[in-house]
Structures are given as structure tokens and as C-alpha cells.
């Protein structure tokens, strides 16, 4: 299985923490690839929701997951979201996968 991680072009919002990048929009993967997007929503201290979606080149939804989790930081929550995406891709035997997320801390 080929894994690639895509970092979206940084466009920092003035009120956004420096470790989070505001994506300009979803772009499809190249032909014969799928894209796994993961992200989190910080609801309150230690209360987070994470989400994962898998899409093909046409933008069709191939799978996804949402999970409430307890995390002590945004970075840990983002790592849990990425791990959930990796596990989902493995579970459904995907090949040629691009993982896209907006956590600068995880990418760098």
C-alpha cells in the first residue's frame, strides 16, 4: 500500500492557532488513488470529535467515520483522527492512498 501525506497550502486565519492550517478547499486525488481526509472538532477541554472521509477522484464518498473522543490536546486529537483514517484504509484494503490533514504539527 502506498501512503502519501498531503499538506494543504497554509492560509492561517488571524484567530487560528499556529499549528492549524485553514485549507483552501478539497482537491481530488490523482487517477487510481483515493484520498483520506481526517480532522477534529475541539468541543471543550478533553472533549473532541474526530471525522474521517474517503473519496475517489470523482469526489464520491467511499467511506467514513465520526467518533467522539477524549483528548488532552488538539495535536493528540489530530493524531487520533489520522490513525483512525489509516485503520479504516487498512480495514477496507485500500491501495494508493493519500492522507490529507490540516495539522502542521503532525506533518512537520
C-alpha positions as CSV (number, residue, x, y, z in Angstrom):
1,X,0.0,0.0,0.0
2,X,1.4,3.4,-1.0
3,X,0.9,6.1,1.6
4,X,1.3,9.8,0.8
5,X,0.6,12.7,3.2
6,X,-0.6,15.9,1.6
7,X,-0.3,19.2,3.4
8,X,-2.7,21.8,2.1
9,X,-1.4,25.2,1.3
10,X,-1.1,27.2,4.5
11,X,-3.6,30.1,4.9
12,X,-3.6,31.0,8.5
13,X,-6.6,32.7,9.8
14,X,-5.8,35.6,12.3
15,X,-7.6,33.8,15.2
16,X,-6.2,30.3,14.4
17,X,-3.5,28.7,16.5
18,X,-0.3,28.5,14.5
19,X,-0.4,24.7,14.5
20,X,-3.6,24.6,12.5
21,X,-3.9,25.4,8.8
22,X,-7.1,26.5,7.2
23,X,-7.5,24.5,3.9
24,X,-8.4,26.4,0.8
25,X,-10.7,23.5,-0.3
26,X,-10.7,19.9,-1.2
27,X,-8.9,18.8,-4.3
28,X,-9.4,15.3,-5.8
29,X,-6.6,12.7,-5.7
30,X,-4.8,11.7,-9.0
31,X,-6.4,8.9,-11.0
32,X,-6.1,5.5,-9.4
33,X,-5.8,7.0,-5.9
34,X,-8.2,7.7,-3.1
35,X,-7.9,10.4,-0.6
36,X,-8.5,10.0,3.2
37,X,-9.2,13.3,4.9
38,X,-9.2,13.5,8.7
39,X,-9.9,16.3,11.1
40,X,-11.1,17.1,14.6
41,X,-13.5,19.4,16.2
42,X,-12.4,20.7,19.6
43,X,-15.7,20.8,21.6
44,X,-14.4,21.6,25.1
45,X,-11.3,20.7,27.1
46,X,-10.8,17.0,26.8
47,X,-13.8,16.6,24.6
48,X,-13.3,16.2,20.9
49,X,-15.0,14.8,17.8
50,X,-13.0,13.3,15.0
51,X,-14.0,12.6,11.5
52,X,-12.6,10.7,8.5
53,X,-13.9,10.6,5.0
54,X,-12.6,8.6,2.0
55,X,-13.2,9.9,-1.5
56,X,-12.2,8.9,-5.0
57,X,-11.1,11.1,-7.9
58,X,-14.7,12.0,-8.7
59,X,-15.4,13.0,-5.1
60,X,-17.6,10.0,-4.5
61,X,-17.8,9.1,-0.8
62,X,-16.2,5.6,-0.3
63,X,-16.4,5.5,3.4
64,X,-16.1,7.5,6.6
65,X,-16.3,7.6,10.3
66,X,-17.1,10.0,13.2
67,X,-16.1,9.3,16.7
68,X,-16.3,11.3,20.0
69,X,-13.0,11.0,21.9
70,X,-11.4,12.5,25.0
71,X,-8.0,14.1,24.2
72,X,-5.8,16.3,26.2
73,X,-4.6,18.5,23.2
74,X,-5.5,19.4,19.7
75,X,-2.4,17.6,18.4
76,X,-3.3,14.4,20.1
77,X,-6.8,14.6,18.7
78,X,-5.5,15.2,15.2
79,X,-3.1,12.2,15.6
80,X,-6.1,10.1,16.6
81,X,-8.1,11.2,13.6
82,X,-5.2,10.3,11.3
83,X,-4.8,6.9,12.9
84,X,-8.5,6.3,12.5
85,X,-8.1,7.1,8.8
86,X,-5.1,4.8,8.4
87,X,-7.0,2.0,10.2
88,X,-10.1,2.5,8.0
89,X,-8.0,2.4,4.9
90,X,-6.4,-0.9,6.0
91,X,-9.7,-2.4,7.0
92,X,-11.2,-1.9,3.6
93,X,-7.9,-2.9,1.8
94,X,-7.3,0.4,0.0
95,X,-4.3,0.8,-2.1
96,X,-2.7,4.1,-3.5
97,X,-3.9,6.2,-0.6
98,X,-3.2,9.9,0.0
99,X,-3.8,11.1,3.6
100,X,-4.7,14.7,3.9
101,X,-4.9,16.6,7.2
102,X,-4.5,20.1,8.4
103,X,-2.3,19.6,11.4
104,X,1.1,21.3,10.8
105,X,2.4,19.7,14.0
106,X,1.8,16.2,12.6
107,X,3.2,16.9,9.1
108,X,6.4,18.6,10.1
